[in-house]
Structure formats: structure tokens, C-alpha cells
Amino acid sequence: MTGNRRFWVAFVAVTLLIAGVVSYFASSSPDGLDSATLRGCEVVETADGEELTGECIAQHAEEHDLAESPLADYTLGGRDGTGGIAGIIGVLATLSVAAGVFWVLARRSGSRT
């Protein structure tokens, strides 16, 4: 195996390891943006789910179009404990798209020379 290929294999392996392991430790608490948009409101549990009372930016928020997608909330189908698998799928998708773009660009620049 050449040095270049060995580097890329190691890069993908380490990236997948980090995505699969570190994502299990990700916090489910609101991040800074969520906290800022909720400032001035209180989240109240109702029979229909959570409801915001008070005055805050989040009261005007709408559900995202992809909120019901398989990888919404960094999980598989909203199931707890699947963050690592969702992280691995995300990394594979990102690396696949990046590799495809670089391959097209390399072919394009190769045909000009």
C-alpha cells in the first residue's frame, strides 16, 4: 500500500471512530442558540407535548421540513442511543460527497492539461 493510500485509509478510519464514539457523549441539553432563543420563556409539558409560555423568539419558530427525517436530532428515527450510528452515516455521506466533488474536479482539470 502506498503512503498516500495508507494516509487516506487511516484518515477515514479515525474519522469514523471519532464520529461513532464521540457522538455518544454529545449533550442533549440545548446549545447556546437554543438557550438564547428560549430566553424569556418557560417550557411547559402539556397533554399535546411541550408548550412555550412567556415572550421569546422561539415562540415564532416552526417545525423544520426535515424534522421527521431518519437522521433528525442526530439519531436514527429519534431513538435514544443511536447517535453514534447517525454520526457514522453522516461522516460517510459527507466523505462520499466530498470525494465525488474532488473526483469531478480532478477529471476536469486533468482534461485541460
Backbone bond lengths (Angstrom), bond angles and torsions (degrees), N, CA, C in turn:
res aa  C-N    CA-C-N  psi(-1)  N-CA   C-N-CA  omega(-1)  CA-C   N-CA-C  phi
1 M - - - 1.448 - - 1.531 107.90 -
2 T 1.314 116.21 132.03 1.462 119.90 -179.32 1.520 109.70 -72.73
3 G 1.327 115.06 162.96 1.462 121.09 -179.96 1.513 112.78 -61.43
4 N 1.334 115.99 -39.04 1.458 120.58 -179.55 1.534 110.80 -65.42
5 R 1.310 116.14 -45.64 1.465 120.49 -179.99 1.533 110.16 -66.79
6 R 1.317 117.81 -39.83 1.464 121.89 178.33 1.532 110.29 -60.37
7 F 1.331 116.33 -41.46 1.467 120.51 178.45 1.522 110.31 -60.50
8 W 1.334 118.72 -46.97 1.462 121.62 -176.48 1.520 111.81 -68.14
9 V 1.327 117.39 -37.25 1.465 120.42 176.80 1.532 109.60 -64.34
10 A 1.331 116.88 -44.26 1.467 120.84 178.26 1.528 110.68 -64.85
11 F 1.323 116.94 -39.95 1.469 121.51 179.27 1.520 110.94 -60.38
12 V 1.328 117.05 -48.29 1.471 121.21 -179.78 1.531 110.07 -64.81
13 A 1.329 117.59 -42.00 1.467 120.53 -179.64 1.525 111.55 -62.83
14 V 1.317 117.09 -45.60 1.467 120.80 179.77 1.528 110.38 -66.42
15 T 1.325 117.27 -40.63 1.460 121.05 178.74 1.529 110.94 -61.86
16 L 1.317 117.52 -44.82 1.468 120.95 178.58 1.527 111.36 -66.01
17 L 1.325 116.89 -38.49 1.462 120.92 177.93 1.528 110.61 -62.97
18 I 1.317 115.90 -45.84 1.466 119.91 179.10 1.526 110.34 -63.59
19 A 1.330 117.15 -45.35 1.468 120.58 -179.24 1.525 111.14 -63.02
20 G 1.305 117.32 -40.66 1.457 120.67 -177.26 1.507 114.10 -75.46
21 V 1.326 117.45 -34.98 1.462 120.66 -175.78 1.526 111.71 -91.12
22 V 1.325 117.17 -48.79 1.455 120.57 -174.55 1.531 111.37 -67.51
23 S 1.330 118.10 -31.11 1.463 119.18 -178.88 1.525 112.71 -64.83
24 Y 1.330 118.27 -24.14 1.462 120.08 176.85 1.532 111.49 -67.05
25 F 1.333 116.68 -23.62 1.463 120.49 -178.48 1.519 112.86 -95.12
26 A 1.315 118.52 2.62 1.466 121.90 -179.28 1.525 109.45 -65.78
27 S 1.298 115.78 142.11 1.460 121.72 -178.45 1.524 110.82 -78.29
28 S 1.328 115.46 140.36 1.454 119.58 175.34 1.528 110.74 -92.80
29 S 1.334 116.41 0.05 1.464 120.59 177.55 1.519 109.56 -71.34
30 P 1.338 116.80 153.30 1.470 118.74 179.40 1.526 111.29 -60.44
31 D 1.337 115.06 142.71 1.457 119.41 177.09 1.524 109.86 -82.16
32 G 1.311 117.91 -174.43 1.463 122.43 -177.49 1.508 113.49 -58.80
33 L 1.332 118.04 -40.98 1.458 121.30 -179.78 1.525 110.91 -66.71
34 D 1.343 116.32 -44.93 1.466 119.61 177.37 1.524 110.97 -60.56
35 S 1.324 116.32 -43.96 1.465 120.25 -179.76 1.518 111.15 -62.42
36 A 1.321 116.86 -41.72 1.470 120.49 -178.92 1.529 111.44 -66.55
37 T 1.328 117.67 -39.12 1.461 119.46 -178.72 1.527 111.94 -74.33
38 L 1.329 117.17 -21.84 1.461 121.15 178.93 1.528 113.25 -89.33
39 R 1.336 116.89 -6.27 1.462 120.38 -178.18 1.533 109.51 -60.65
40 G 1.320 116.51 125.46 1.454 121.81 -178.89 1.514 113.44 98.77
41 C 1.316 117.29 -3.40 1.462 121.36 179.49 1.519 110.32 -121.36
42 E 1.313 113.56 163.52 1.455 120.75 174.17 1.519 107.10 -126.27
43 V 1.326 116.25 135.81 1.465 121.13 178.40 1.526 107.64 -89.09
44 V 1.329 116.31 122.67 1.456 122.37 -177.67 1.526 108.20 -117.16
45 E 1.333 116.84 131.93 1.466 121.35 176.46 1.526 109.26 -79.98
46 T 1.323 116.39 128.67 1.461 121.56 176.51 1.521 108.53 -125.12
47 A 1.309 116.51 176.80 1.467 120.86 178.22 1.529 111.18 -64.14
48 D 1.343 116.94 -27.42 1.464 121.78 -179.77 1.521 112.94 -90.74
49 G 1.318 118.18 1.34 1.459 121.94 -178.16 1.518 110.35 121.13
50 E 1.323 116.78 -154.08 1.459 121.39 -179.99 1.519 110.67 -83.78
51 E 1.339 115.15 144.15 1.459 121.16 178.33 1.518 107.98 -136.19
52 L 1.328 116.66 141.73 1.456 121.66 179.46 1.522 110.11 -96.10
53 T 1.322 116.22 133.82 1.457 121.24 173.47 1.515 107.75 -120.35
54 G 1.314 117.85 148.41 1.452 122.24 -178.95 1.514 110.32 107.79
55 E 1.322 115.59 -159.87 1.464 122.19 -179.74 1.530 109.52 -122.76
56 C 1.311 116.87 112.13 1.461 120.87 176.36 1.529 109.46 -153.86
57 I 1.310 115.19 164.91 1.468 121.30 -179.71 1.527 111.01 -63.67
58 A 1.324 117.33 -35.45 1.464 121.81 -174.83 1.530 113.04 -64.26
59 Q 1.331 118.02 -19.22 1.465 119.64 179.51 1.522 111.93 -64.24
60 H 1.304 117.14 -23.27 1.465 121.60 -178.11 1.535 112.30 -96.12
61 A 1.323 115.94 1.73 1.465 119.83 -178.73 1.523 110.40 -75.90
62 E 1.324 115.41 148.14 1.457 121.68 176.87 1.517 108.40 -117.20
63 E 1.303 115.76 158.36 1.457 120.97 178.55 1.522 109.23 -65.48
64 H 1.305 116.25 138.11 1.458 122.10 179.29 1.524 110.01 -69.79
65 D 1.327 117.15 147.82 1.468 122.02 -178.50 1.533 112.52 -59.74
66 L 1.326 116.80 -29.16 1.466 120.35 -177.83 1.530 112.67 -101.62
67 A 1.331 117.15 18.47 1.465 120.83 -177.61 1.531 112.31 -63.48
68 E 1.308 117.53 -23.46 1.466 121.24 179.97 1.530 111.81 -99.69
69 S 1.324 117.22 9.66 1.461 120.00 -178.41 1.533 110.54 -71.93
70 P 1.318 118.32 161.61 1.461 121.39 -175.13 1.532 114.56 -59.82
71 L 1.332 118.95 -29.01 1.458 120.53 -177.79 1.529 112.94 -108.31
72 A 1.332 117.89 20.91 1.465 121.16 179.47 1.528 109.71 -64.06
73 D 1.321 116.07 144.97 1.472 123.07 -179.68 1.524 112.29 59.93
74 Y 1.314 117.86 26.94 1.465 123.69 176.00 1.525 112.44 57.84
75 T 1.328 116.80 36.54 1.461 122.71 176.14 1.523 108.15 -136.82
76 L 1.313 115.66 173.60 1.464 120.38 174.08 1.517 107.94 -97.32
77 G 1.318 116.30 108.93 1.443 121.53 178.30 1.518 114.59 62.67
78 G 1.336 117.74 22.96 1.458 121.30 178.87 1.517 114.42 79.30
79 R 1.329 118.30 6.66 1.466 121.27 -179.12 1.523 110.65 -81.79
80 D 1.327 116.05 134.43 1.461 121.50 176.95 1.524 110.05 -64.34
81 G 1.323 115.68 149.06 1.460 120.55 176.40 1.510 114.86 83.02
82 T 1.332 118.41 5.05 1.462 119.86 -179.14 1.525 111.63 -109.27
83 G 1.327 116.80 14.75 1.461 120.44 -179.46 1.522 113.13 -62.74
84 G 1.322 116.76 -36.39 1.462 120.16 179.50 1.518 112.08 -65.40
85 I 1.321 115.92 -42.55 1.465 120.07 178.98 1.531 109.64 -65.94
86 A 1.334 116.29 -42.04 1.469 119.83 177.99 1.529 110.12 -63.01
87 G 1.330 117.32 -37.83 1.467 120.75 177.10 1.517 112.22 -63.21
88 I 1.321 116.47 -42.03 1.470 120.69 178.74 1.525 110.23 -65.26
89 I 1.333 117.26 -43.00 1.470 120.22 178.15 1.524 110.25 -62.08
90 G 1.341 116.83 -41.74 1.467 120.91 178.29 1.516 112.33 -62.18
91 V 1.328 116.75 -42.64 1.467 120.50 178.97 1.522 110.42 -65.61
92 L 1.322 117.17 -43.76 1.471 119.80 179.13 1.525 111.59 -62.27
93 A 1.333 116.52 -40.86 1.465 119.65 178.43 1.528 110.91 -65.32
94 T 1.331 116.30 -44.74 1.469 120.18 -179.91 1.517 111.47 -63.30
95 L 1.330 117.11 -45.64 1.468 120.24 179.42 1.529 111.35 -65.20
96 S 1.323 117.20 -36.04 1.471 120.32 178.95 1.523 111.16 -65.37
97 V 1.330 116.47 -45.60 1.470 120.24 179.04 1.525 110.06 -63.65
98 A 1.337 116.56 -45.76 1.473 120.12 179.87 1.522 110.94 -61.68
99 A 1.331 117.50 -43.75 1.466 120.42 179.35 1.526 110.71 -62.83
100 G 1.330 117.12 -41.03 1.461 120.51 177.86 1.520 112.34 -62.58
101 V 1.323 116.98 -43.70 1.468 120.73 178.99 1.523 110.18 -63.96
102 F 1.336 116.66 -45.81 1.471 119.29 -179.80 1.518 111.37 -64.97
103 W 1.327 117.46 -36.14 1.457 120.64 178.73 1.529 110.44 -64.49
104 V 1.340 116.92 -44.82 1.469 120.59 178.22 1.522 110.42 -62.74
105 L 1.323 116.96 -44.63 1.470 120.16 179.52 1.525 111.79 -64.19
106 A 1.318 117.21 -39.04 1.465 120.40 179.20 1.524 110.96 -66.36
107 R 1.322 117.31 -40.39 1.470 120.54 178.02 1.518 110.88 -65.52
108 R 1.343 115.55 -40.17 1.463 120.18 -179.53 1.517 110.34 -65.07
109 S 1.329 117.40 -45.50 1.464 119.47 -178.06 1.526 110.95 -72.57
110 G 1.358 116.94 -28.87 1.460 120.75 178.12 1.521 111.99 -69.72
111 S 1.311 117.79 -31.83 1.465 120.49 -178.19 1.523 111.58 -77.15
112 R 1.328 117.86 -18.08 1.471 121.06 -179.93 1.514 112.16 -81.74
113 T 1.321 117.97 -24.54 1.463 119.95 -175.80 1.492 112.72 -85.88
